[in-house]
Amino acid sequence: MQARRIDQILSNLGYCSRSEARAWLKAGRVMVSGVPAQSPDEKADPTLMIVDGEPVEHPHGILAVIHKPAGFVCSHDRNEGPTIYELLPERWSQRNPSITTIGRLDKDATGVLLVSDDGELVHRWTSPKHKVSKIYEVTVNQDLQPRLTSLFASGELLLDGEDKPCVPAKLEIISAREARLELTEGRYHQVKRMFSNQGFDVLRLHRSRFGDFELGDLLPGQLRLLPINLFQ
C-alpha cells in the first residue's frame, strides 16, 4: 500500500485522533516493520504497522455483509431508533471515511445488508446504471393474483407520485400470500409501494440476496467480512 503519515493512518482507521497520535507513539503502542514508531509525521505502509501488539485492522478498507434484524434503521441518527451501526465493532464507527450502508432496508425489513467505507464501491453498487440484482421474499395480507407477474414484468407499473414507470421486475408467486421479487432498482420503499399500488399490504419483507451476496448461516445481527481487495 502507499505510505502515509502515521497519525493519519491511526486517525483514518479509528484508533485515535491525529492530535493523540504522539502520545500513542511515546507509549510505544505503535510499531512499523518491527521498530517502534518515533514521529507522527513519519510515513509508513499501514500493512507493516502493529498497534498494541496486533496488525492494524482492515488497512485496505471494510466490506461486510450483515443479517439485518427487524427494528433497526439504516441511519446514523439514533433518534430514529436502534441503528444497524450499533451492530458493528466499536472502532469501525471512528473510521474516516465512515462506514455506510450500500443501499438501505426499511426498519421492519430483514436480510442481506452490505456496509463499507469505500465510497467508490458504495456508488458502484447503488448506481442505477449498474443494475445490481436484489431478491426479496415478501408476505402480503391477501391472496396474490397471477396478473401481478406480468404487470411487474411489463415495465409499465407507475408508482404514486412518480412519472417514470418501474423497470421490469421478476415476480414469482410461491404460495397464496408469499412471493419472491427480483429488482434491479432501489427506489424509496419500492417493494412495499409496488404491492400497495395494487391493493396489497406487505406484512413481511426479507432481502435474501444482494448482487452475488447471500446470508449463508449468518444469524440476525451477525456480520461476515468480505475481501474488499477483490472489488477494488
C-alpha positions, -999 to +999 in steps of 0.1 A: +000+000+000+010+036-004+029+050+026+011+077+046+017+097+078+013+075+109-010+100+126-032+100+095-033+062+094-042+059+131-070+085+127-084+071+095-086+036+109-103+047+140-076+042+166-071+077+179-073+113+167-043+128+149-036+150+180-035+119+202-011+100+180+021+115+195+011+101+230+004+067+214+039+066+199+055+079+231+039+050+250+054+025+225+020+014+212+029+016+175+055-004+156+065-002+120+084-031+105+092-043+140+106-010+151+089+015+175+075+044+155+091+077+166+072+106+149+035+110+139+046+126+107+067+096+098+053+078+067+045+041+068+028+014+049-003+005+070+001-032+063+035-031+081+022-014+112+015-031+146-007-013+172-009-027+207+007-059+195-017-065+167-017-057+129-038-027+121-074-037+113-085-038+077-060-013+062-074-019+027-109-009+038-140-027+050-167-046+032-191-067+052-225-084+049-249-081+078-280-101+086-302-071+094-327-078+121-362-062+122-364-030+143-330-014+132-327+016+109-301+022+082-293+056+096-267+072+118-294+092+136-302+074+169-334+095+172-349+072+146-344+041+168-317+015+171-293+017+142-275-010+123-242+007+132-247-004+168-242-040+155-207-032+142-174-033+161-170+000+180-138+010+163-155+009+129-176+039+139-144+060+142-131+053+108-127+080+082-141+077+056-170+065+077-188+032+073-221+034+055-247+010+041-248+001+005-285+008-001-310+005+027-336-017+042-368-004+059-368-006+097-392-036+098-373-054+069-347-081+074-320-098+054-289-090+034-273-056+041-238-046+029-217-020+046-184-004+035-161+026+040-152+025+003-171+053-014-164+041-049-177+007-040-209+021-024-215+043-055-209+014-079-234-009-062-261+017-056-260+035-090-290+026-112-268+022-143-251-009-128-284-027-123-274-048-093-300-075-087-318-078-054-341-106-043-369-101-017-391-126+000-425-110+005-456-119+025-488-099+019-522-095+036-544-112+009-541-138-018-519-129-047-532-128-082-513-143-112-518-110-132-492-094-109-464-114-125-470-099-159-477-064-146-444-062-126-425-076-156-442-051-181-422-020-173-455-001-171-462+000-134-463+036-123-459+043-086-478+070-069-461+104-071-437+093-099-436+100-136-413+071-146-425+035-146-407+008-127-380-011-145-393-046-153-391-069-123-394-107-119-422-118-096-426-155-086-456-164-066-446-191-040-479-196-022-512-179-018-497-149+001-460-153-004-438-142-033-402-137-044-395-104-062-362-097-081-354-060-087-326-041-103-338-007-089-337+007-054-364+033-052-377+046-019-398+018-002-401+003-037-413-032-028-440-020-005-451+007-029-453-018-058-476-041-039-496-012-023-502+002-058-522-030-065-540-030-031-517-052-011-501-046+023-466-061+028-466-079+062-431-093+059-401-082+038-368-101+037-340-095+013-324-128+006-298-117-019-279-085-029-259-090-061-239-121-056-242-119-018-264-141+004-266-146+042-254-182+044-255-192+080-255-157+095-280-152+123-298-119+128-274-092+139-243-111+128-218-100+101-193-115+078-163-097+064-157-099+027-124-095+008-127-059-003-095-060-024-113-083-048-136-055-058-112-026-060 
